[in-house]
Amino acid sequence: MAAQGKVINLFVPGRLCLFGEHSDWAGMYRTVNADIAKGQAIVSGTEQGIYATAEKADKFIMASGGEIEKDEHWECEMDTAKLIAAAQQGGYFSYVAGVASYINDNYSVGGVRITILKRDLPIKSGLSSSAAICVLVARAFNQLYHLKMNVKGEMQAAYRGEQRTPSRCGRLDQACAYGVKPVLMEFDGVELDSRELRAGATFHWVIANLMASKDTIKILADLNRAYPFADNEKEQKVQEALGPDNQRIIARGIELLEKGDAEGLGALMNESQANFDAKVMPQCTELIAPVLHSVLTDPNIRQWVYGAKGVGSQGDGAVQFLTKDEACAAALQRYLDEARGMPSFTLTLKPGQAVKKAIIPLAGFGTRVFPETKCVRKCFMPLLDADGLLKPALLIMLENLFDADVEDVCLIIGEDERDDFERFFAPLPEEYRAKLPEDKQRYEDRINAMRQHITFVYQRERKGFGHAVWLAKQFTDGEPTLLLLGDFVYRSNAGVNCCRQVIDAYKECGRTLVAITEVPLSRVVHYGILHGQWNDSAQTIMKVDRMVEKPTDDYAREYLGVRNARNEKKYYATFGQYVLTQEVFEELDREIRLEKRPSEGSEYGLTAALDAVRERNGMFAFLPDGQSFDIGLPEAYRNTMWHFAGAER
């Protein structure tokens, strides 16, 4: 029987192909004809999608609740043959059955109950609602059973699952797994590669349902006749458009997107549509799409947009517009609704950059946990983890980072500590390794793999926390970097670990970020307290306007309370995780290299540098759904040992 317990919240968006439609299946033909160009596409998730909860169960169950008026319920035993049989029948539940069967085939899992709470994603409009539900099922299993799939793994499970249905989806559909961000996808035969792109400015799209009809099956059948070998000039034009022409458009699109050139990107959309109409449309009469082209040429729309093109397989399904700004997007939506009877929704892509590096300052003797530190470094103190393994605290920190797709970690240590760390990460002698059971041999392999992604920086002089962080400036190489305090381990209350939550929040705001946690008024005197205004309806991201170190109760009550949705005052302290941008290191550099007076007595602190960056560039705070556990004080360490493994991370 599957263990009941934690309920997780899930959201998976639809998928909008900005450029490169049809290139996924066209690139597949490279397995037969190597002269065909690789397929490429720029894809983003939409702001609309599927909202659900998930929990472990004895069977695989799909149900409805929340805003879903129609009662939907389907269930099946976690039996691969039965799930595949359901998948092959077609229909809405075939998609979820296909993914569940794939997961059951490849992982040791129990059942899952998924309750769909809300769907605001239009179906049959080229936005891949089927891929969204497939990714949602894969993510539910992944998070509930800790399968450790990354985004690409979830995409693979969703794609393989949908391949077990009559649908036979395209491979770019599962890009919705990345969320609302632009992604470059490349299709080379059976190989698929993808990476996140960065928007250099805020872009405002409007996507409209054309309220017409198209025959996607005919479109795909007609275009596939041009592959794998072109028999005439018309078929050769199709291969040109979906191959080298598309690669040129994609390369230009990446450049304009990352540069933040909305006007140039809109012009490229127009160029892409014109090329598609000239070279691909003649192959299929469905692509004449009179409704789509009447909208694309509507003179009333031009005042609000930089460019426009079809969506998905093209045809009379949906249309996308890149508007000049938010006000133009709203005006266009009103016109489409009132004058053309076409419902629409928006997509806003904001600047953001993936966080691939992390820093953990670990230098120091650990006087507060002496005499233990005479024989064991503080970061090596043991904790029982949720997986039943007794681990040094450092390994738990590193697992969280690497599970959040951090690629490189800098450990700041004392020069006299080098041998201890090198010895820990060195491979076990074979005589000891052979005595380990198979699961612990695999974990030893993971420790050895971690070492390949760790850089040591040595702190020869102890001049404070800010000084320790500053020593890692060269390691960061100008990239946003996650900072973890070496005295804490973290446990998420959600299906996503706290490091991932903080990184995702940074992608939303694109500014220096401090993770925060709620503390009672009576405890504010022990912490750095942040004040600001909530930047989202969920009240998890705050634009910070004030930072105060260890304020009195009276001062905090007067100036630092942040009101929640119930108009209650709450107080927020630092959580122990930060995303530091280059501006923070530049501020530390000015203070330390110019030998300014240290910000905290005889030591250089981090708070002063953060506050200076907040004044100049702005700063955000983020409230993770999780807890921090202290290992730096004897009483706190006892509490951590008792409670940390009490729930899954």
Secondary structure by P-SEA (a helix, b strand, c coil): cccccbbbbbbbbbbbbccccaaaaaaaaccccccccbbbbbbbbccbbbbbbbbbccccccccccccccbbbbbbcccaaaaaaaaaccccaaaaaaaaaaaaacccccbbbbbbccccccccccccaaaaaaaaaaaaaaaaacccccaaaaaaaaaaaaaaccccccccccccccccbbbbbbbcccbbbbbbbbcccbbbbbbbcccccccaaaaaaaaaccccccccaaaaaaaaaacaaaaaaaaaaaaaaaaccaaaaaaaaaaaaaaaaaccccccccccaaaaaaaaaccccccccccccccccccccccccccccaaaaaaaaaaaaacccccbbbbbbcbbbbbccbbbbcccccccccccccccccccccccccccccccaaaaaaaaaaaacccbbbbbbcccaaaaaaaaaccccaaaaaaccaaaaaaaaaaaaaaaabbbbbbcccccaaaaaaaacccccccbbbbbbccbbbbbcccccaaaaaaaaaaacccbbbbbbbbccccccccbbbbbbbccccccccccccccccccaaaaacccbbbccccbbbbbcccccccccaaaaaaaaaaaaaccccccccbbbaaaaaaaaaacbbbbbbbccbbbbbcccaaaaaaaaaccccccc
